[in-house]
Amino acid sequence: MLMLTVNLSRPEAGKNWKDSQMLKVFKNKLSMRRKKQLTGLVFTLPALIGVVWLFITPMIRSLYMSFSSVAFDIAAGKAVSTLIGARNYVVALTEDPNFNYYLVTSLTQMATTVPIIVFFSFFASTLVNQKFRGRSIARFMFFLPLVISSATVLTLDSTDVFQRVMADANYKSIDSATGFLQSLEIGTLIQYTGLPESISLFIQNAIGSVFKTISLSGVQIIILLAALQSVPKSLYEMAIVEGATAWEIFWKITFVLISPMLLLCTLYSVIDSFISYDNLVLLSINNQMYKVGNIGLASAMAWVYFAVVAIILGVIALLGSKLVFYYDK
């Protein structure tokens, strides 16, 4: 007691004791929810700093360059930007001979390939979710696109020495819609069916892009397979007891409950289509930036492309959220 009295008689000891008591009271007043939020903030702080430093800051800089004429000052060793207003956007949308064409082509390819990729992913995930002999091998074959869909592997595939030798020998690549499939006269057979020209072209493009469809479906297959396995088994048991057929169970239970994941796969496929390694718009932007050296025009093209992609994603998300069913709500 005497030691405690002596310690409290010192101003420093009394202040430290008071601060520790206030900190203890502050900790006790924090709710468990608030403590979890603070803990989560601490752990996500490096990611937030990375997003601001590596993503938001370059975006702001790119937006500024899109309204500027950028030139390199060799003597100063830096780029000098001069504001010119919306001139770069006018050039990109009205004067550039290729940008609008590439943009429309990119949108057309997205509209034709995304439904095929989502449908194939849904079909493959449903198939590998069944119980049969060799299911592990089948899953491995369907998940293989996760490895071969990387830009590096696709680039190596497109520059394969064997394919170039065959091309020099007037052979066609198997991956080309006008190569191996043309030798089978698939297009002629489809035309003989009497289908409308638009449908015939859609089917031919779908058949010709089989390799690309499979290579871009790996992530979607995993997402949909996880969604299929998360459907409560009790719902299937109740449906069977009530006398529902397999067709009714699939469309009224399985398809409905995984519809949010179908929407997610659609959004993912749209984004993947817009940032693919062979996207004409991205190649045009890359050409303007690194070959021509017009960074201002390249930035304007990038922001126009970003706005178009954002609008499409927003429309799909808005319409899709009204059609999907959320089990927890």
Secondary structure in CASP SS format (residue, H / E / C, confidence):
PFRMAT SS
TARGET T0000
AUTHOR 0000-0000-0000
METHOD secondary structure of the structure
MODEL  1
M C 1.00
L H 1.00
M H 1.00
L H 1.00
T H 1.00
V H 1.00
N H 1.00
L H 1.00
S H 1.00
R C 1.00
P H 1.00
E H 1.00
A H 1.00
G H 1.00
K H 1.00
N H 1.00
W H 1.00
K H 1.00
D H 1.00
S H 1.00
Q H 1.00
M H 1.00
L H 1.00
K H 1.00
V H 1.00
F H 1.00
K H 1.00
N H 1.00
K H 1.00
L C 1.00
S C 1.00
M H 1.00
R H 1.00
R H 1.00
K H 1.00
K H 1.00
Q H 1.00
L H 1.00
T H 1.00
G H 1.00
L H 1.00
V H 1.00
F H 1.00
T H 1.00
L H 1.00
P H 1.00
A H 1.00
L H 1.00
I H 1.00
G H 1.00
V H 1.00
V H 1.00
W H 1.00
L H 1.00
F H 1.00
I H 1.00
T H 1.00
P H 1.00
M H 1.00
I H 1.00
R H 1.00
S H 1.00
L H 1.00
Y H 1.00
M H 1.00
S H 1.00
F C 1.00
S E 1.00
S E 1.00
V E 1.00
A E 1.00
F E 1.00
D E 1.00
I C 1.00
A C 1.00
A C 1.00
G C 1.00
K E 1.00
A E 1.00
V E 1.00
S E 1.00
T E 1.00
L E 1.00
I C 1.00
G C 1.00
A C 1.00
R H 1.00
N H 1.00
Y H 1.00
V H 1.00
V H 1.00
A H 1.00
L H 1.00
T H 1.00
E H 1.00
D C 1.00
P C 1.00
N C 1.00
F H 1.00
N H 1.00
Y H 1.00
Y H 1.00
L H 1.00
V H 1.00
T H 1.00
S H 1.00
L H 1.00
T H 1.00
Q H 1.00
M H 1.00
A H 1.00
T H 1.00
T H 1.00
V H 1.00
P H 1.00
I H 1.00
I H 1.00
V H 1.00
F H 1.00
F H 1.00
S H 1.00
F H 1.00
F H 1.00
A H 1.00
S H 1.00
T H 1.00
L H 1.00
V H 1.00
N C 1.00
Q C 1.00
K C 1.00
F C 1.00
R C 1.00
G C 1.00
R H 1.00
S H 1.00
I H 1.00
A H 1.00
R H 1.00
F H 1.00
M H 1.00
F H 1.00
F H 1.00
L C 1.00
P H 1.00
L H 1.00
V H 1.00
I H 1.00
S C 1.00
S C 1.00
A H 1.00
T H 1.00
V H 1.00
L H 1.00
T H 1.00
L H 1.00
D H 1.00
S H 1.00
T C 1.00
D C 1.00
V H 1.00
F H 1.00
Q H 1.00
R H 1.00
V H 1.00
M H 1.00
A H 1.00
D H 1.00
A C 1.00
N C 1.00
Y C 1.00
K C 1.00
S C 1.00
I C 1.00
D C 1.00
S C 1.00
A C 1.00
T C 1.00
G C 1.00
F H 1.00
L H 1.00
Q H 1.00
S H 1.00
L C 1.00
E C 1.00
I H 1.00
G H 1.00
T H 1.00
L H 1.00
I H 1.00
Q H 1.00
Y H 1.00
T C 1.00
G C 1.00
L C 1.00
P C 1.00
E H 1.00
S H 1.00
I H 1.00
S H 1.00
L H 1.00
F H 1.00
I H 1.00
Q H 1.00
N H 1.00
A H 1.00
I H 1.00
G H 1.00
S C 1.00
V H 1.00
F H 1.00
K H 1.00
T H 1.00
I H 1.00
S H 1.00
L C 1.00
S C 1.00
G H 1.00
V H 1.00
Q H 1.00
I H 1.00
I H 1.00
I H 1.00
L H 1.00
L H 1.00
A H 1.00
A H 1.00
L H 1.00
Q H 1.00
S C 1.00
V C 1.00
P C 1.00
K H 1.00
S H 1.00
L H 1.00
Y H 1.00
E H 1.00
M H 1.00
A H 1.00
I H 1.00
V H 1.00
E C 1.00
G C 1.00
A C 1.00
T C 1.00
A H 1.00
W H 1.00
E H 1.00
I H 1.00
F H 1.00
W H 1.00
K H 1.00
I H 1.00
T H 1.00
F H 1.00
V H 1.00
L H 1.00
I C 1.00
S H 1.00
P H 1.00
M H 1.00
L H 1.00
L H 1.00
L H 1.00
C H 1.00
T H 1.00
L H 1.00
Y H 1.00
S H 1.00
V H 1.00
I H 1.00
D H 1.00
S H 1.00
F H 1.00
I C 1.00
S C 1.00
Y C 1.00
D C 1.00
N C 1.00
L H 1.00
V H 1.00
L H 1.00
L H 1.00
S H 1.00
I H 1.00
N H 1.00
N H 1.00
Q H 1.00
M H 1.00
Y H 1.00
K H 1.00
V H 1.00
G C 1.00
N C 1.00
I H 1.00
G H 1.00
L H 1.00
A H 1.00
S H 1.00
A H 1.00
M H 1.00
A H 1.00
W H 1.00
V H 1.00
Y H 1.00
F H 1.00
A H 1.00
V H 1.00
V H 1.00
A H 1.00
I H 1.00
I H 1.00
L H 1.00
G H 1.00
V H 1.00
I H 1.00
A H 1.00
L H 1.00
L H 1.00
G H 1.00
S H 1.00
K H 1.00
L H 1.00
V C 1.00
F C 1.00
Y C 1.00
Y C 1.00
D C 1.00
K C 1.00
END
